[in-house]
Amino acid sequence: MLDSYLFPISYAFFTFPIAAALFTMPFLVVQYRRHGYIHKYRALILYLLLLYLMNAVYLIVLPFPSTVHNRPPERSYFQLIPFHFLADIAKETGVRIDQPSTYLHLLKERAFQQVAFNVALTVPFGLFLRYYFRARWTRCLLFSFGLSLFFEVTQVTGIYGIFDYPYRLFDVDDLMTNTLGGMIGYVAAEWLASHLPRIDRLDENVDLATKRVTYTRRGIAFLIDWAILFPVGAVLAVLHLRLAYLPLVIAYFIVVPYATNGQTAGKWVVRIRVKGQGERLRLRELAVRYGLLYVVIGGVNLAYPIIAVQSSSPWLNIPYAFVLFAMNLTFAVHLIRCVFNRKRTLFYEKRSGTGHVISLK
């Protein structure tokens, strides 16, 4: 029976990096918005929660039938008799109350192991609910029951219609034992919490004003900003209004941050802003910063395909392409050096006297 558990667990660990990669972006955004920074211990707990949930789901759905057009089960889809597992254990084990020597056989029997598995499956869930989310026992009871109900509905619907018929039955005993496991985890969390850092005190003595804004955080803001601007730029390109790139960049990266004292939509999402030499960001600082980045570097890149199409002369296109390649390579090397050396400053930040700080509001 152990092999039947190891198979889905191994798949959960194998696919965890993919799920973690998909989880990372929303995780970072939520943590930046809620706490203003990423705490490594909090991140560890949440990734462990993700790994646990993947293991739990894989354990209740794997292995799949060989085809989605599976056969209907030979018995009912539902087992609605509470404590029916006691009859199964008594029938399969042959344990006799008046003979203690038979008790050890209980641990080796499939019926008992199945009940023990159902209880153990949700113990970590109760631990996470109380320790990390600080849930009361009533919420833990409801959420543990809800998780178990999700498991049972997933099974009895053939994973919501993917398979023609259910390949595992809906068992009311599973609801009971899974819920019990969650409550056992809730009780155990009190002891566990006494040996681990308190979640509600992780942010004590943290001064956001002194924390460095990472390039990961800036990169997320960059992606959000251009996810907003790219569709607008694409429409302008279709309308042959490529020269509108300049006023678009000026409006979004200079006028808007000047009005908001350093924030664009992307920077607002991750709670950072551009800061100049004084309390109030000056228009000149923004013009130098984004003029160098988006007008000089961005503008030269944008102009190349226009010039290449309109000019058939290799005497113009080849030198332009060479200069463009050299400029982009130089900027890429400069960016990499700044990422891996905290003492270095990006050239457009140095020339403009600007930088990023965490927004306290």
Order of alpha helices (4+ residues) and beta strands (2+ residues): alpha-alpha-beta-alpha-alpha-alpha-alpha-alpha-beta-alpha-alpha-alpha-alpha-alpha-beta-alpha-alpha-alpha-alpha-beta
